[in-house]
Amino acid sequence: MAKQIKIHLLVCGGTGCRVSQSEAIKAELERELIANELENEAKVVTTGCFGFCEKGPIVKVHPDNTFYVKVKPQDAAEIVREHVIKGRKVERLLYTNPEKKEQVADSKHTGFYRKQIRIALRNCGFIDPENIDEYLARNGYEALGKVLSQMTPEEVIKEIKDSGLRGRGGGGFPTGLKWEITRKSIADQKYVVCNADEGDPGAFMDRSILEGDPHAVIEAMAICGYAIGATRGLIYIRAEYPLAIHRLKIAIDQARSYGLLGNNIFESDFDFDIELRYGAGAFVCGEETALIHSMEGHRGEPTFKPPFPSVEGYKGKPTNVNNVETFANIPIIINKGAKWFSSIGTEKAKGTKVFALAGKINNVGLIEVPMGTTLREVIFEIGGGIKDGKKFKAVQTGGPSGGCLTEKHLDTPIEYDTLIEAGSMMGSGGMIVMDEDDCMVSVAKFYLDFTVEESCGKCSPCRIGNKRLYEMLDSITKGEGTMETLDKLRNLSHVIKETSLCGLGQTAPNPVLSTLDNFWDEYVEHVVNKKCPAGVCKSLMRYVVIPENCVGCTACARNCPVHCISGERKQVHEIDQSVCIKCGACYEKCKFNAIAIV
Amino acid sequence: MTKIKSLADLRKKKEELEQKLKLRETSMNPENFVQIKVGMATSGIASGAKEVMDYLIEELEKRGIDAVVTQTGDMGYCFAEPTIEVTRPNEEPIVFGYVSIKKADEIIEKYIKNGELVEGIIPVNYESIDE
C-alpha cells in the first residue's frame, strides 16, 4: 500500500503571489521532495489567494499551520530539509508581527485575519439556512429570549444606541436613535419594516444574508418590534430574489412552529409576526417613503420628509424601516453587548461593513471588514488586486448615488463621512473596480442611463434634468461635446442635486460630478482631441491596419461582419472607415498585431 | 413541534441540538465520518452547485463513505463557485472552490478517502466571532 501523504505544502496561487514567482517555488519544492524521496509522504498544492498579497508569496504547511512569508524559489530546499524532514520551522521565513516585533508561526495568530471579521455574515456559508435547528445550535433566538425576559424596551434601545450601529443601507442614520423616535411616537399600531429592496448595480450582500441566514433578520425584527412597541413586521423584498423569498418563507414557518413568532413569545405577552411584501424591482422603492407607498399598494413614489416614517409611515402609523444588513447585526449586539460591538471600527463608525466586490478584481465576492479599513486593503489584499495584472483606475462605491474614487483615495479609511468627503458614499456596499480599459465618461453615462430609467418622474429636476445629463454625456462619447458642454454638465448637476425631491434625484448626478473632478483630463480628451484614452467610445476610435505587420492572411476580412476590409492574399489589407461598425472582430482575429485602435 | 416558551427552554433546546449534532457524528462511525457543506446561494446554484451536491450525495453513498452533505449560504467566494467545505473527522474544515463534478470525484477519492489535498483550496481569510 502506498504511504499516506502526511504533510502538505500549500503554495498561494493568487495573482499577486504568481507574479512573485509562486509557480517557481512550487516547482522547486516538488523537485526537492523528489530529491529527498519524500514524494509519497508530502505533497505541494496550489491554493487560492490567502489575501496576504503584501507579504507574498505565501507557503503554508498543513497540518501544523506554519505560515511562511516572502518565500523565494531558493528557499525551497531549506523548507524541505528543515521543516519536512527534521520538523524544525525555518524561523527566518516566519511572519513577524509588526507591533510586537515577534515571529508568529501559526497562521491563526498573525493578526492578519482581523482584516476581515464576519459579524453580519457570521452564519452565512456556515449553517443550513433551511433548518432552524442549526441556527438555534449557534445561539439563535438567544438574543430575543434575553430581550423579552430580562430587558425593558428602553434598555434594548439604549444598548443599540450605545453600540453605535448606523444604517447599513447607505444613509448611515443611527439605528438606536431611529428606534427611539419610533418608540416615542404614540399610536395603536406600529410596524417594523425590513428593507430588502437591494437595487444598487453590483450589490448583493442583502440577498446573500437572506439566502444564508434568514433567521438572523427575523430575530432582529422581533427584537425591534419589542423595542419600539410594534407587533407586526413586513419584509419588502424584490420578486427577482426567488431563492431568498423561498428561504424566508421556510424560516418564518419554522419560527412560528417553535413559537418564536406569533402570540405570547417566550410567555412574555409579546406578540409579533412577519409577512412578506414583494417589490417589482424599482430602484426608487429602496427609498423608505416610496417603499412604504409601494407596500400600501400605491405607486412607488417618494414623498417629502418630514413627516418621517418613524412618525407617520405604513398606513399612517409609526414605522421603523431598517435594511437587511443592519438587522443582521442586532442579535449579536444584544448577545455580546454594545461595548464589544463599539470596540470594532472607528471613532465615528462602529462595527463592520459587508462589501460586494465586483468588476475587474480577482476575488469577486463578499467580504466583511471593520469600518476604517482602507480601500487599498480591500482591493489589493482581500480582493487580490486587479485582473490580468492591469492597472487600477477607479473604484465605484455607493451605486448610482455614489461616485468614483481614484488612486489618491486608496488609503482613505472606509467609513460614512470619509467617503462623502472624497466625493462618493458608502451606499449599500457595492464596490465596482475599474481598470485602465474603462472609460470614465462611459461609466458616468452608464449610471445616468440607470437613473433615467429608474426615476419615478414625480419631480422635474430628476425627470428632465437627468435625461439632459444623459444626453450631454452621450454627445461627449460621440465626439460632439465641447468645453461648454462640460460647464453645462457641472452646473446642471448642481441644480439637480439641490432641487430634487428625494434621495434618488439628489444623488443621481454624483457619478458625473465625481468623474468630472477626478478624471477631468479624460473628459477634456473627449471634447477637445475627440479621443477616448481607454478605447471604449466607439465613435471616437478607428481600427486601422498597420502595413508593416500585415502579412495578408485575410483572417480579418473573412471575419468582418460588414465586409469593409479589402485586400488580396499576401497583400496589405485596408479598412473602409465609412462602413466599419467598430465591432473589433478584426482586432481580435489578427494574430500579427497588425490592427491598431487609434 | 413543541413550542419554546422561555429562555430556559431555548437554552435546553440548544444543548439538545448540540448534543444531537455530536451524537450524529460519534454514532456514525467516528473514524470515517465526514461533513460536507455545499454553498447553495444564487451564485452557487447558477454555477452548478446543485448538480455537485446531488453527485456528492449519490457517490458517497455508492462508495460507502459515512458522510453528511448539507446546504449552506454564500461563503463569499463568488469568484470560485461552486464552493464546498469538507470537514474530515477531528480535522479543521477545508474549503474547495471551482468544484465541478470531476473535481468532486477527485476530492472524494483523494481528500475524503486519504486526506490528500488537491488543487482548488480557498484559504480561510477572515476571523470568526465565535469564542
Boltz contact constraints between the chains, C-beta under 6 A:
constraints:
  - contact:
      token1: [A, 5]
      token2: [B, 116]
      max_distance: 6.0
  - contact:
      token1: [A, 8]
      token2: [B, 117]
      max_distance: 6.0
  - contact:
      token1: [A, 45]
      token2: [B, 117]
      max_distance: 6.0
  - contact:
      token1: [A, 45]
      token2: [B, 119]
      max_distance: 6.0
  - contact:
      token1: [A, 46]
      token2: [B, 119]
      max_distance: 6.0
  - contact:
      token1: [A, 47]
      token2: [B, 121]
      max_distance: 6.0
  - contact:
      token1: [A, 47]
      token2: [B, 123]
      max_distance: 6.0
  - contact:
      token1: [A, 48]
      token2: [B, 97]
      max_distance: 6.0
  - contact:
      token1: [A, 48]
      token2: [B, 122]
      max_distance: 6.0
  - contact:
      token1: [A, 50]
      token2: [B, 123]
      max_distance: 6.0
  - contact:
      token1: [A, 51]
      token2: [B, 125]
      max_distance: 6.0
  - contact:
      token1: [A, 113]
      token2: [B, 126]
      max_distance: 6.0
  - contact:
      token1: [A, 113]
      token2: [B, 127]
      max_distance: 6.0
  - contact:
      token1: [A, 114]
      token2: [B, 127]
      max_distance: 6.0
  - contact:
      token1: [A, 116]
      token2: [B, 125]
      max_distance: 6.0
  - contact:
      token1: [A, 116]
      token2: [B, 126]
      max_distance: 6.0
  - contact:
      token1: [A, 117]
      token2: [B, 127]
      max_distance: 6.0
  - contact:
      token1: [A, 118]
      token2: [B, 126]
      max_distance: 6.0
  - contact:
      token1: [A, 118]
      token2: [B, 128]
      max_distance: 6.0
  - contact:
      token1: [A, 119]
      token2: [B, 129]
      max_distance: 6.0
  - contact:
      token1: [A, 122]
      token2: [B, 129]
      max_distance: 6.0
  - contact:
      token1: [A, 124]
      token2: [B, 73]
      max_distance: 6.0
  - contact:
      token1: [A, 124]
      token2: [B, 74]
      max_distance: 6.0
  - contact:
      token1: [A, 125]
      token2: [B, 39]
      max_distance: 6.0
  - contact:
      token1: [A, 125]
      token2: [B, 72]
      max_distance: 6.0
  - contact:
      token1: [A, 125]
      token2: [B, 73]
      max_distance: 6.0
  - contact:
      token1: [A, 125]
      token2: [B, 74]
      max_distance: 6.0
  - contact:
      token1: [A, 125]
      token2: [B, 75]
      max_distance: 6.0
  - contact:
      token1: [A, 128]
      token2: [B, 70]
      max_distance: 6.0
  - contact:
      token1: [A, 128]
      token2: [B, 71]
      max_distance: 6.0
  - contact:
      token1: [A, 128]
      token2: [B, 72]
      max_distance: 6.0
  - contact:
      token1: [A, 129]
      token2: [B, 73]
      max_distance: 6.0
  - contact:
      token1: [A, 133]
      token2: [B, 17]
      max_distance: 6.0
  - contact:
      token1: [A, 136]
      token2: [B, 13]
      max_distance: 6.0
  - contact:
      token1: [A, 136]
      token2: [B, 14]
      max_distance: 6.0
  - contact:
      token1: [A, 136]
      token2: [B, 17]
      max_distance: 6.0
  - contact:
      token1: [A, 137]
      token2: [B, 17]
      max_distance: 6.0
  - contact:
      token1: [A, 137]
      token2: [B, 18]
      max_distance: 6.0
  - contact:
      token1: [A, 141]
      token2: [B, 10]
      max_distance: 6.0
  - contact:
      token1: [A, 145]
      token2: [B, 7]
      max_distance: 6.0
  - contact:
      token1: [A, 145]
      token2: [B, 10]
      max_distance: 6.0
  - contact:
      token1: [A, 149]
      token2: [B, 7]
      max_distance: 6.0
  - contact:
      token1: [A, 208]
      token2: [B, 41]
      max_distance: 6.0
  - contact:
      token1: [A, 208]
      token2: [B, 74]
      max_distance: 6.0
  - contact:
      token1: [A, 211]
      token2: [B, 41]
      max_distance: 6.0
  - contact:
      token1: [A, 211]
      token2: [B, 73]
      max_distance: 6.0
  - contact:
      token1: [A, 212]
      token2: [B, 73]
      max_distance: 6.0
  - contact:
      token1: [A, 212]
      token2: [B, 74]
      max_distance: 6.0
  - contact:
      token1: [A, 243]
      token2: [B, 42]
      max_distance: 6.0
  - contact:
      token1: [A, 257]
      token2: [B, 1]
      max_distance: 6.0
  - contact:
      token1: [A, 258]
      token2: [B, 1]
      max_distance: 6.0
  - contact:
      token1: [A, 258]
      token2: [B, 4]
      max_distance: 6.0
  - contact:
      token1: [A, 259]
      token2: [B, 3]
      max_distance: 6.0
  - contact:
      token1: [A, 259]
      token2: [B, 4]
      max_distance: 6.0
  - contact:
      token1: [A, 266]
      token2: [B, 6]
      max_distance: 6.0
  - contact:
      token1: [A, 267]
      token2: [B, 5]
      max_distance: 6.0
  - contact:
      token1: [A, 363]
      token2: [B, 79]
      max_distance: 6.0
  - contact:
      token1: [A, 364]
      token2: [B, 78]
      max_distance: 6.0
  - contact:
      token1: [A, 364]
      token2: [B, 79]
      max_distance: 6.0
  - contact:
      token1: [A, 365]
      token2: [B, 76]
      max_distance: 6.0
  - contact:
      token1: [A, 365]
      token2: [B, 77]
      max_distance: 6.0
  - contact:
      token1: [A, 365]
      token2: [B, 78]
      max_distance: 6.0
  - contact:
      token1: [A, 365]
      token2: [B, 79]
      max_distance: 6.0
  - contact:
      token1: [A, 366]
      token2: [B, 76]
      max_distance: 6.0
